[in-house]
Amino acid sequence: MKTFKILTIFAILVFSFSMTLRAEWFDGEVQKIDIKAKTITISEIDPITDIEEKQEVLVDEATVFSGVTSLKDIRENDNVTIEAQYDEPTDAWKALSVEVAEAGA
C-alpha cells in the first residue's frame, strides 16, 4: 500500500511538471512593442475559427532571439514566430524564443 501511494504521488508530480513545461507557438504580425514592460503583442489568425486573435508575450533575459539581437530591433508589422511558455504565477506567456522573419529586409 505504501508503494502504491508513493507511485501515485510520483505520477501526479511528473504529470503536473510535464504540463508546466509545454510550450506554445505563436505566429503573427507584431502589433505593438512595449520596451518598458518588455512585451510583444502580436495578432494571428486562428486556423479553426478564422478570427484574428491578439496575444501579449513577455520577453526576458533568457529569451533567445533569431534574426534580431533584442526586443529593440523588432518593429510593428514584422512577422514573428514566438515559442512561449505559460507562467501560471504571473498569468502570462513568457517568450522562450523570438524569430523575426525576413529580418533586415
Short mmCIF file of the C-alpha atoms (twelve columns), coordinates in Angstrom:
data_MODEL
# 
_entry.id   MODEL 
# 
loop_
_atom_site.group_PDB 
_atom_site.id 
_atom_site.type_symbol 
_atom_site.label_atom_id 
_atom_site.label_alt_id 
_atom_site.label_comp_id 
_atom_site.label_asym_id 
_atom_site.label_seq_id 
_atom_site.Cartn_x 
_atom_site.Cartn_y 
_atom_site.Cartn_z 
_atom_site.pdbx_PDB_model_num 
ATOM 1   C CA . MET A 1   0.000   0.000  0.000   1 
ATOM 2   C CA . LYS A 2   2.849   2.373  0.830   1 
ATOM 3   C CA . THR A 3   4.437   1.715  -2.569  1 
ATOM 4   C CA . PHE A 4   1.139   2.480  -4.314  1 
ATOM 5   C CA . LYS A 5   0.876   5.856  -2.532  1 
ATOM 6   C CA . ILE A 6   4.450   6.744  -3.441  1 
ATOM 7   C CA . LEU A 7   3.907   5.789  -7.076  1 
ATOM 8   C CA . THR A 8   0.668   7.764  -7.184  1 
ATOM 9   C CA . ILE A 9   2.344   10.872 -5.785  1 
ATOM 10  C CA . PHE A 10  5.245   10.420 -8.203  1 
ATOM 11  C CA . ALA A 11  2.866   10.089 -11.166 1 
ATOM 12  C CA . ILE A 12  0.969   13.226 -10.146 1 
ATOM 13  C CA . LEU A 13  4.190   15.219 -9.798  1 
ATOM 14  C CA . VAL A 14  5.545   14.009 -13.146 1 
ATOM 15  C CA . PHE A 15  2.258   14.758 -14.923 1 
ATOM 16  C CA . SER A 16  1.938   18.254 -13.438 1 
ATOM 17  C CA . PHE A 17  5.608   19.017 -14.119 1 
ATOM 18  C CA . SER A 18  5.298   17.954 -17.761 1 
ATOM 19  C CA . MET A 19  2.216   20.156 -18.196 1 
ATOM 20  C CA . THR A 20  4.056   23.256 -16.966 1 
ATOM 21  C CA . LEU A 21  6.913   22.730 -19.405 1 
ATOM 22  C CA . ARG A 22  4.734   22.676 -22.519 1 
ATOM 23  C CA . ALA A 23  5.431   25.424 -24.971 1 
ATOM 24  C CA . GLU A 24  3.081   27.039 -27.458 1 
ATOM 25  C CA . TRP A 25  3.964   28.574 -30.794 1 
ATOM 26  C CA . PHE A 26  2.563   31.910 -31.879 1 
ATOM 27  C CA . ASP A 27  2.950   33.078 -35.493 1 
ATOM 28  C CA . GLY A 28  1.752   36.513 -36.380 1 
ATOM 29  C CA . GLU A 29  2.307   40.145 -37.106 1 
ATOM 30  C CA . VAL A 30  3.669   42.490 -34.463 1 
ATOM 31  C CA . GLN A 31  1.000   44.962 -33.385 1 
ATOM 32  C CA . LYS A 32  2.823   46.630 -30.503 1 
ATOM 33  C CA . ILE A 33  6.206   46.643 -28.794 1 
ATOM 34  C CA . ASP A 34  6.492   47.890 -25.203 1 
ATOM 35  C CA . ILE A 35  10.167  48.236 -24.314 1 
ATOM 36  C CA . LYS A 36  9.483   49.267 -20.693 1 
ATOM 37  C CA . ALA A 37  7.114   46.370 -19.988 1 
ATOM 38  C CA . LYS A 38  9.229   44.058 -22.186 1 
ATOM 39  C CA . THR A 39  6.232   42.780 -24.139 1 
ATOM 40  C CA . ILE A 40  5.372   41.984 -27.729 1 
ATOM 41  C CA . THR A 41  1.749   41.990 -28.829 1 
ATOM 42  C CA . ILE A 42  1.062   40.004 -31.972 1 
ATOM 43  C CA . SER A 43  -2.061  39.249 -33.951 1 
ATOM 44  C CA . GLU A 44  -2.629  35.919 -35.597 1 
ATOM 45  C CA . ILE A 45  -5.490  34.271 -37.411 1 
ATOM 46  C CA . ASP A 46  -6.918  31.262 -35.606 1 
ATOM 47  C CA . PRO A 47  -6.818  28.429 -38.165 1 
ATOM 48  C CA . ILE A 48  -10.030 26.873 -36.865 1 
ATOM 49  C CA . THR A 49  -12.282 29.904 -36.393 1 
ATOM 50  C CA . ASP A 50  -10.572 32.195 -38.930 1 
ATOM 51  C CA . ILE A 51  -10.813 35.007 -36.339 1 
ATOM 52  C CA . GLU A 52  -7.953  37.397 -35.591 1 
ATOM 53  C CA . GLU A 53  -6.626  36.980 -32.058 1 
ATOM 54  C CA . LYS A 54  -4.127  39.163 -30.201 1 
ATOM 55  C CA . GLN A 55  -1.590  37.747 -27.785 1 
ATOM 56  C CA . GLU A 56  0.791   39.578 -25.474 1 
ATOM 57  C CA . VAL A 57  4.061   37.810 -24.677 1 
ATOM 58  C CA . LEU A 58  6.688   38.806 -22.113 1 
ATOM 59  C CA . VAL A 59  10.349  38.869 -23.107 1 
ATOM 60  C CA . ASP A 60  13.131  38.478 -20.540 1 
ATOM 61  C CA . GLU A 61  16.886  38.000 -20.387 1 
ATOM 62  C CA . ALA A 62  16.532  34.260 -21.068 1 
ATOM 63  C CA . THR A 63  14.688  34.809 -24.378 1 
ATOM 64  C CA . VAL A 64  16.667  33.703 -27.435 1 
ATOM 65  C CA . PHE A 65  16.384  35.953 -30.499 1 
ATOM 66  C CA . SER A 66  16.807  34.916 -34.121 1 
ATOM 67  C CA . GLY A 67  17.008  37.419 -36.964 1 
ATOM 68  C CA . VAL A 68  17.407  40.290 -34.474 1 
ATOM 69  C CA . THR A 69  19.532  40.826 -31.396 1 
ATOM 70  C CA . SER A 70  16.946  42.184 -28.964 1 
ATOM 71  C CA . LEU A 71  13.428  43.470 -28.438 1 
ATOM 72  C CA . LYS A 72  14.573  46.939 -29.553 1 
ATOM 73  C CA . ASP A 73  15.221  45.639 -33.084 1 
ATOM 74  C CA . ILE A 74  11.663  44.395 -33.614 1 
ATOM 75  C CA . ARG A 75  9.249   46.738 -35.392 1 
ATOM 76  C CA . GLU A 76  5.480   46.907 -35.773 1 
ATOM 77  C CA . ASN A 77  4.226   44.845 -38.727 1 
ATOM 78  C CA . ASP A 78  7.228   42.459 -38.534 1 
ATOM 79  C CA . ASN A 79  6.232   38.815 -38.925 1 
ATOM 80  C CA . VAL A 80  7.392   36.814 -35.926 1 
ATOM 81  C CA . THR A 81  7.330   33.291 -34.596 1 
ATOM 82  C CA . ILE A 82  7.386   33.073 -30.826 1 
ATOM 83  C CA . GLU A 83  7.855   29.965 -28.730 1 
ATOM 84  C CA . ALA A 84  6.358   30.765 -25.340 1 
ATOM 85  C CA . GLN A 85  5.654   29.017 -22.089 1 
ATOM 86  C CA . TYR A 86  2.680   29.870 -19.882 1 
ATOM 87  C CA . ASP A 87  3.724   31.092 -16.442 1 
ATOM 88  C CA . GLU A 88  0.916   30.386 -14.020 1 
ATOM 89  C CA . PRO A 89  2.087   32.594 -11.100 1 
ATOM 90  C CA . THR A 90  2.162   35.697 -13.313 1 
ATOM 91  C CA . ASP A 91  -0.716  34.561 -15.576 1 
ATOM 92  C CA . ALA A 92  1.318   35.467 -18.647 1 
ATOM 93  C CA . TRP A 93  3.050   33.922 -21.641 1 
ATOM 94  C CA . LYS A 94  6.858   34.195 -21.472 1 
ATOM 95  C CA . ALA A 95  8.899   34.008 -24.656 1 
ATOM 96  C CA . LEU A 96  11.495  31.259 -24.849 1 
ATOM 97  C CA . SER A 97  12.465  32.324 -28.376 1 
ATOM 98  C CA . VAL A 98  11.529  35.048 -30.833 1 
ATOM 99  C CA . GLU A 99  12.289  34.714 -34.539 1 
ATOM 100 C CA . VAL A 100 11.750  37.630 -36.886 1 
ATOM 101 C CA . ALA A 101 11.047  36.535 -40.455 1 
ATOM 102 C CA . GLU A 102 12.984  38.329 -43.180 1 
ATOM 103 C CA . ALA A 103 14.881  40.417 -40.641 1 
ATOM 104 C CA . GLY A 104 16.641  43.317 -42.269 1 
ATOM 105 C CA . ALA A 105 14.591  43.059 -45.478 1 
# 
